[in-house]
Amino acid sequence: MKKIIVATKNQGKIKEMINAFKNLPVELHSLSEFGPLPDAVEDGTTFEENAIKKAKFYAQKTGYACLADDSGLTIDILDGAPGIYSARFAGYHADDLANNKKMIEELQKKNVEQSTAQYVCSLVFVDTDGKTLTCTQKCEGIIRIFAQGNNGFGYDPYFFVPDLQKTMAELTIEEKNNISHRGKALREMEIQLGEYLK
């Protein structure tokens, strides 16, 4: 069994990964098992760069292989914003409500009620010897200025998926995992990790 640290304190993400990699000879552990650790500096310009920085930083801090992700929303009419700043679009300590309010304001400044957009997830595995596996996946949709649905989090109530005629916040967990950027990235990483661990 390969011990892998998941570079997050978000229990939801850890559960997702445990479920996604259940058929692999891996044992996933949370960062919180290592007591207080400093935050990785995420000063990259892409989701992948930030995920690599995070995975390398915590692999070095813990002495174990590490999995990290960086994800967010890119809105075409806003030239890709909020992008890597999705979690802090309205400021460093902003919550979902503040970030969504800022997103709506930015769309209204452009005199539009919606725009094509993508959710992006970069997932990175770094082993203790520096071996690195990366994958980046997207979910295409339309971001709108009005919310629908009560599931999900972040920008989900505003992210409309044309193929399903629902927002991300109206999908079941199963539906969301089938089409989401994170679901796709987890499936791709499962294949890469399976090959690597053979």
C-alpha positions as CSV (number, residue, x, y, z in Angstrom):
1,M,0.0,0.0,0.0
2,K,1.3,3.4,-1.0
3,K,0.7,6.1,1.6
4,I,-0.3,9.4,-0.1
5,I,-1.0,12.7,1.6
6,V,-3.9,14.7,0.2
7,A,-2.9,18.4,0.3
8,T,-6.2,19.7,1.7
9,K,-8.0,20.0,5.0
10,N,-11.3,19.8,3.1
11,Q,-12.9,16.5,4.2
12,G,-15.2,16.5,1.3
13,K,-12.3,16.5,-1.2
14,I,-10.6,13.7,0.7
15,K,-13.7,11.6,0.7
16,E,-14.0,12.2,-3.1
17,M,-10.4,11.0,-3.6
18,I,-10.8,8.0,-1.4
19,N,-13.8,7.0,-3.4
20,A,-12.1,7.7,-6.8
21,F,-9.0,5.7,-5.9
22,K,-10.7,2.8,-4.0
23,N,-9.4,0.2,-6.5
24,L,-5.8,1.3,-6.3
25,P,-3.2,0.0,-3.7
26,V,-3.1,3.4,-2.0
27,E,-3.9,4.7,1.5
28,L,-4.9,8.4,1.5
29,H,-4.2,10.6,4.5
30,S,-5.2,14.2,5.3
31,L,-2.7,17.0,5.9
32,S,-4.4,17.6,9.3
33,E,-2.7,14.4,10.6
34,F,0.6,16.2,10.5
35,G,-0.5,19.0,12.9
36,P,-0.1,22.6,12.0
37,L,1.8,23.1,8.7
38,P,2.4,26.3,6.9
39,D,0.4,27.1,3.8
40,A,2.0,26.4,0.5
41,V,2.8,29.6,-1.5
42,E,0.5,29.5,-4.6
43,D,2.0,32.1,-6.7
44,G,1.8,30.3,-10.1
45,T,-0.1,31.7,-13.1
46,T,-2.1,28.6,-13.9
47,F,-4.1,26.0,-12.0
48,E,-1.5,23.4,-12.8
49,E,1.5,25.5,-11.6
50,N,-0.3,26.1,-8.3
51,A,-1.2,22.4,-7.8
52,I,2.4,21.4,-8.6
53,K,3.7,23.9,-6.0
54,K,1.3,22.6,-3.4
55,A,2.1,18.9,-4.0
56,K,5.9,19.5,-4.0
57,F,5.7,21.6,-0.9
58,Y,3.7,19.1,1.2
59,A,5.6,16.1,-0.1
60,Q,8.8,17.8,1.2
61,K,7.1,18.8,4.5
62,T,5.6,15.4,5.2
63,G,8.1,13.0,3.6
64,Y,5.3,11.2,1.7
65,A,4.0,11.3,-1.8
66,C,1.3,14.0,-2.2
67,L,-1.8,14.7,-4.2
68,A,-2.9,18.3,-4.7
69,D,-5.5,20.1,-6.8
70,D,-6.1,23.6,-7.8
71,S,-9.4,24.5,-9.5
72,G,-11.7,27.4,-10.3
73,L,-13.9,29.1,-12.8
74,T,-12.9,30.9,-16.0
75,I,-15.4,33.2,-17.6
76,D,-14.8,34.0,-21.2
77,I,-16.2,37.6,-21.3
78,L,-14.1,38.4,-18.3
79,D,-10.9,37.2,-20.1
80,G,-10.7,34.1,-17.9
81,A,-11.4,35.8,-14.6
82,P,-11.7,34.8,-11.8
83,G,-9.4,32.0,-12.8
84,I,-6.7,31.1,-10.2
85,Y,-8.3,33.7,-7.9
86,S,-11.7,32.0,-7.9
87,A,-11.7,31.3,-4.1
88,R,-10.6,34.9,-3.3
89,F,-12.3,36.8,-6.2
90,A,-13.8,39.3,-3.7
91,G,-10.8,39.4,-1.4
92,Y,-8.6,37.1,0.7
93,H,-11.2,36.3,3.3
94,A,-14.2,36.3,0.9
95,D,-16.9,33.6,1.2
96,D,-19.0,32.1,-1.6
97,L,-21.6,34.8,-1.2
98,A,-19.1,37.6,-1.6
99,N,-17.4,35.9,-4.6
100,N,-20.7,35.3,-6.4
101,K,-21.8,38.9,-5.8
102,K,-18.5,40.2,-7.3
103,M,-18.9,37.8,-10.3
104,I,-22.4,39.1,-10.9
105,E,-21.2,42.8,-10.7
106,E,-18.4,42.1,-13.2
107,L,-20.8,40.5,-15.7
108,Q,-23.2,43.5,-15.2
109,K,-20.4,45.9,-16.0
110,K,-20.1,44.2,-19.3
111,N,-23.9,44.6,-19.8
112,V,-24.5,40.8,-20.0
113,E,-26.6,38.4,-18.0
114,Q,-24.5,35.3,-19.0
115,S,-21.3,34.1,-20.6
116,T,-19.7,30.9,-21.7
117,A,-17.4,29.6,-19.0
118,Q,-15.4,26.7,-17.8
119,Y,-14.8,25.0,-14.5
120,V,-11.1,23.8,-14.5
121,C,-9.4,21.3,-12.2
122,S,-5.7,20.5,-12.2
123,L,-4.7,17.4,-10.2
124,V,-1.1,16.7,-9.4
125,F,0.7,13.7,-7.8
126,V,4.3,14.2,-6.6
127,D,6.3,11.3,-5.2
128,T,9.2,11.6,-2.7
129,D,11.7,11.1,-5.5
130,G,10.2,14.0,-7.5
131,K,8.2,11.9,-10.0
132,T,5.3,14.0,-11.0
133,L,1.9,13.1,-12.7
134,T,-0.4,15.9,-13.8
135,C,-3.8,16.2,-15.4
136,T,-6.1,19.1,-16.1
137,Q,-9.8,18.7,-17.0
138,K,-12.6,21.1,-17.8
139,C,-16.4,21.3,-17.6
140,E,-17.9,23.7,-20.2
141,G,-21.0,25.7,-19.3
142,I,-22.6,29.0,-19.1
143,I,-22.3,31.3,-16.1
144,R,-25.4,33.3,-15.4
145,I,-26.3,36.2,-13.0
146,F,-29.2,34.4,-11.4
147,A,-28.9,31.3,-9.1
148,Q,-30.8,28.0,-9.4
149,G,-30.5,25.0,-7.1
150,N,-29.4,24.2,-3.6
151,N,-26.6,21.6,-4.0
152,G,-22.9,22.1,-4.5
153,F,-20.9,25.1,-3.4
154,G,-19.0,28.1,-4.8
155,Y,-20.3,29.2,-8.1
156,D,-22.4,26.1,-8.7
157,P,-25.9,27.8,-8.5
158,Y,-24.8,30.1,-11.3
159,F,-23.0,27.6,-13.6
160,F,-25.5,26.2,-16.1
161,V,-24.8,23.0,-18.0
162,P,-26.6,23.1,-21.4
163,D,-26.4,19.3,-22.0
164,L,-28.3,18.7,-18.8
165,Q,-30.4,21.9,-18.8
166,K,-29.5,22.3,-15.1
167,T,-27.1,24.3,-13.0
168,M,-24.3,22.4,-11.1
169,A,-26.3,23.2,-8.0
170,E,-29.3,21.2,-9.3
171,L,-27.4,18.0,-10.0
172,T,-27.2,14.9,-7.8
173,I,-23.7,14.0,-6.6
174,E,-23.6,11.2,-9.2
175,E,-24.6,13.5,-12.1
176,K,-22.1,16.1,-11.0
177,N,-19.2,13.6,-10.7
178,N,-20.0,12.3,-14.2
179,I,-19.5,15.7,-15.9
180,S,-17.5,17.9,-13.5
181,H,-14.0,19.0,-14.0
182,R,-13.0,17.4,-10.7
183,G,-14.7,14.1,-11.6
184,K,-13.0,13.9,-14.9
185,A,-9.6,14.8,-13.4
186,L,-10.0,12.2,-10.7
187,R,-10.8,9.5,-13.3
188,E,-7.7,10.5,-15.4
189,M,-5.5,10.5,-12.3
190,E,-6.8,7.1,-11.3
191,I,-5.6,5.7,-14.6
192,Q,-2.2,7.5,-14.4
193,L,-1.6,6.4,-10.8
194,G,-2.7,2.8,-11.6
195,E,0.0,2.7,-14.3
196,Y,2.6,4.3,-12.1
197,L,2.0,1.9,-9.2
198,K,2.2,-1.3,-11.3
